[in-house]
């Protein structure tokens, strides 16, 4: 990653996407399809895969995102907090 700009770009993109993912919001939307067979199993698979991917990217990059990209990490938390009422409204609709 230190010497290859393409690899750095790809991993940074993955890192940003993972930081923006919110399991709580994801599960609220998933509950909208609670009557679909295998919904719970599928939701659990996605949640597990997200956790595994986060763990692997932290391992590859040696440092958790909260330390590695502090500004991005905290701005994502602020963004998630600001968007939470919108998600709640959409789920209720």
C-alpha positions in Angstrom: 0.0 0.0 0.0 2.9 2.3 0.7 4.2 2.2 -2.8 1.3 1.3 -5.0 -1.2 4.2 -5.6 -3.8 1.9 -7.1 -3.8 -0.4 -4.1 -3.9 2.5 -1.8 -6.9 4.0 -3.7 -8.8 0.6 -3.6 -8.2 0.1 0.1 -9.1 3.7 1.0 -12.3 3.3 -1.0 -13.1 0.0 0.9 -12.2 1.7 4.2 -14.5 4.6 3.5 -17.4 2.4 2.5 -17.0 0.3 5.6 -16.9 3.4 7.8 -20.1 4.6 6.3 -21.9 1.3 6.9 -24.3 1.2 9.8 -25.7 -2.1 11.0 -28.4 -0.5 13.1 -29.8 1.4 10.1 -29.3 -1.7 7.9 -31.3 -3.9 10.3 -34.2 -1.3 10.5 -34.5 -1.5 6.7 -34.2 -5.3 6.7 -37.1 -5.5 9.2 -39.3 -4.1 6.4 -39.0 -7.4 4.7 -39.4 -9.5 7.9 -42.1 -11.6 6.2 -39.7 -12.8 3.5 -38.4 -16.3 4.1 -34.8 -16.4 5.1 -34.7 -12.7 5.9 -33.2 -13.1 9.3 -30.6 -15.6 7.9 -29.7 -13.3 5.1 -29.5 -10.2 7.4 -27.2 -12.2 9.7 -25.0 -13.2 6.9 -24.6 -9.6 5.7 -23.9 -8.4 9.2 -21.3 -11.1 9.8 -19.7 -10.4 6.5 -19.5 -6.7 7.3 -17.8 -7.4 10.6 -15.4 -9.8 9.0 -14.5 -7.3 6.2 -14.0 -4.6 8.8 -11.7 -6.9 10.8 -9.7 -7.9 7.7 -9.2 -4.3 6.5 -8.0 -3.3 10.0 -5.6 -6.3 9.9 -4.4 -5.3 6.4 -3.9 -1.7 7.4 -2.6 -2.5 10.9 -4.6 0.1 12.6 -8.3 0.5 13.3 -10.1 3.3 11.3 -10.7 5.3 14.5 -7.0 5.7 14.8 -5.9 5.5 11.2 -8.3 8.1 9.8 -9.6 10.0 12.8 -11.2 12.9 10.9 -13.0 10.6 8.5 -14.1 8.3 11.3 -15.6 11.2 13.4 -17.2 13.0 10.5 -18.9 9.7 9.5 -20.3 9.4 13.1 -21.6 12.9 12.9 -23.1 12.2 9.5 -24.8 9.1 10.7 -26.3 10.9 13.7 -27.6 13.7 11.4 -29.1 11.2 9.0 -30.7 9.0 11.6 -34.0 10.9 11.7 -34.3 10.7 7.9 -33.8 6.9 8.1 -36.4 6.6 10.8 -38.9 8.6 8.8 -38.3 6.5 5.7 -38.7 3.3 7.6 -41.9 4.5 9.1 -43.3 5.5 5.7 
